[in-house]
């Protein structure tokens, strides 16, 4: 499993209905994409739910590297650089994935929480804790799913969770979920991934 995320920060006065329309008209195009576990079309709006910025920020969990590369190099991603400029694309190696008790409910919000891996720590222990946290998040009321991943180039972990309620039981940046393309969600490996 591979996580991919590219937040696109937009001007403070940007009309976020442009993003809503973009997702409403194009979101379905990823509904059958080969190798994709899921793509969450995410948005933060300045002044809503504590967001300091306007941001379009899709988050992906990939089942295959081939699928991820086909997306990035085969065409669909090109719409982002064409419309907004080329963003920095973050990638993480999967540590854990769990379905939540609300797995069958529509996802309303997502939470992304990153944290550095401190120097001098035992890496196996930090990664085990991150994987266990994904399970704890998935076990909370209203959780659709939760994942943990690590970027060893920055030594940073990310926890990502989807929620079927407006007030999630997780810390981090909160996003509205505009659409969820999930052609291979059932194929995402459950539990710790090493």
C-alpha positions in Angstrom: 0.0 0.0 0.0 1.2 3.5 -0.9 -0.2 6.8 0.2 -0.1 9.8 -2.0 -1.2 13.4 -1.3 -0.8 16.8 -2.9 -2.4 19.8 -1.2 -2.9 22.7 -3.5 -3.2 25.9 -1.4 -5.4 28.5 -3.1 -5.8 32.2 -2.6 -7.8 33.4 0.4 -10.5 34.9 -1.8 -10.7 31.8 -4.1 -14.2 30.7 -5.0 -14.3 27.2 -3.6 -17.4 26.4 -5.6 -14.9 26.0 -8.5 -13.4 23.0 -6.6 -16.9 21.6 -5.8 -17.9 21.8 -9.5 -14.5 20.3 -10.6 -15.1 17.3 -8.3 -18.8 17.0 -9.2 -18.0 16.8 -12.9 -14.7 14.9 -12.9 -14.6 12.9 -9.7 -16.3 9.8 -11.2 -13.4 9.5 -13.7 -11.3 7.7 -11.0 -14.1 5.4 -9.9 -12.7 2.4 -11.8 -9.0 3.3 -12.0 -6.8 0.2 -12.0 -4.5 -0.2 -8.9 -6.4 2.5 -6.8 -7.6 1.5 -3.4 -9.3 4.9 -2.9 -9.0 8.5 -3.7 -10.6 11.0 -1.3 -11.4 14.3 -3.0 -10.7 16.7 -0.1 -11.2 20.4 0.4 -10.5 22.8 3.3 -12.2 26.2 3.2 -10.7 29.2 5.0 -12.7 29.9 8.2 -14.6 26.6 8.1 -13.8 24.0 10.8 -10.8 26.0 11.9 -9.1 26.0 8.5 -6.6 28.8 8.0 -6.5 28.2 4.2 -8.4 27.4 1.1 -7.0 24.1 -0.1 -7.8 21.3 -2.6 -6.0 18.2 -1.3 -6.7 14.8 -2.8 -5.5 11.8 -0.8 -4.9 8.4 -2.3 -4.2 4.9 -1.0 -2.8 2.7 -3.9 -2.8 -1.0 -4.1 -0.1 -1.1 -6.7 2.8 1.1 -7.7 1.9 0.5 -11.4 -1.5 2.1 -10.7 0.1 5.1 -9.0 2.6 5.5 -11.7 -0.1 5.2 -14.4 -2.0 8.0 -12.7 1.0 10.3 -12.3 2.7 9.7 -15.6 -0.1 8.4 -17.8 -2.4 11.4 -18.0 -5.0 11.9 -15.2 -2.7 13.8 -12.9 -1.7 16.3 -15.6 -5.0 18.2 -15.0 -3.6 19.4 -11.7 -0.4 21.0 -13.1 -2.4 22.3 -16.1 -5.0 24.1 -13.8 -3.1 24.9 -10.7 0.7 24.6 -11.3 2.7 21.5 -10.4 2.3 20.8 -6.7 4.7 18.9 -4.5 3.4 15.3 -4.4 4.0 13.6 -1.0 4.4 9.8 -0.9 4.4 7.5 2.1 5.0 3.7 2.4 2.0 2.0 4.0 2.2 0.8 7.6 -1.4 -0.2 8.4 -4.9 0.0 7.1 -8.2 -0.8 9.0 -11.8 -0.5 8.1 -14.0 1.2 10.8 -17.4 0.4 12.2 -18.9 2.9 9.8 -17.2 1.4 6.8 -20.5 1.2 4.8 -21.5 4.8 5.5 -20.5 7.7 3.3 -17.4 9.6 4.4 -18.2 13.2 5.3 -14.9 14.4 6.6 -11.2 13.3 6.6 -8.4 14.0 9.1 -4.7 14.1 8.2 -2.2 14.1 11.0 1.5 14.1 10.4 4.3 13.9 13.0 8.0 13.6 12.8 9.8 10.4 13.9 12.1 11.7 16.7 15.8 11.1 16.5 17.1 8.5 18.8 14.0 6.4 18.8 13.8 2.7 18.0 12.2 2.7 14.5 10.4 -0.6 14.9 8.7 0.7 18.1 7.6 4.0 16.4 6.2 2.2 13.4 4.4 -0.4 15.6 2.8 2.5 17.5 1.8 4.2 14.3 0.2 1.0 13.0 -1.6 0.5 16.3 -2.9 4.1 16.2 -4.5 3.3 12.8 -6.4 0.5 14.5 -7.4 2.7 17.4 -8.7 5.4 15.0 -10.7 2.8 13.1 -12.3 1.6 16.3 -13.7 5.0 17.2 -17.4 5.8 16.8 -18.1 7.1 13.2 -14.8 5.9 11.7 -15.1 4.7 8.1 -11.4 3.7 7.8 -7.9 4.7 9.0 -4.4 4.3 7.6 -0.9 4.9 8.8 2.1 5.4 6.6 5.7 6.7 6.8 8.0 8.8 4.6 11.5 7.7 5.4 13.1 10.5 3.4 11.7 13.0 5.9 11.2 10.6 8.8 7.6 11.5 9.2 4.5 9.4 9.8 1.0 10.3 8.6 -2.4 9.1 9.9 -5.3 9.5 7.6 -8.9 8.7 8.5 -12.3 9.0 7.0 -15.4 9.8 9.1 -19.1 9.4 8.7 -19.7 12.3 11.1 -19.0 16.0 11.0 -17.0 16.0 14.2 -14.4 13.2 14.0 -12.7 11.7 17.0 -9.2 12.4 15.7 -6.6 15.2 15.9 -5.2 16.9 12.8 -6.2 18.9 9.7 -9.9 18.4 8.9 -11.1 18.2 5.3 -14.5 18.0 3.7 -14.9 14.9 1.6 -16.4 15.9 -1.8 -16.3 12.4 -3.4 -14.7 9.1 -2.7 -13.5 6.9 -5.6 -12.9 3.5 -4.2 -12.5 0.9 -7.0 -10.0 -1.3 -5.0 -10.8 -0.4 -1.4 -11.7 -4.0 -0.6 -8.3 -5.1 -1.8 -6.3 -2.8 0.5 -4.4 -5.1 2.9 -5.8 -5.0 6.5 -3.6 -4.6 9.6 0.1 -4.1 9.9 2.0 -4.3 6.6 5.3 -5.8 7.5 
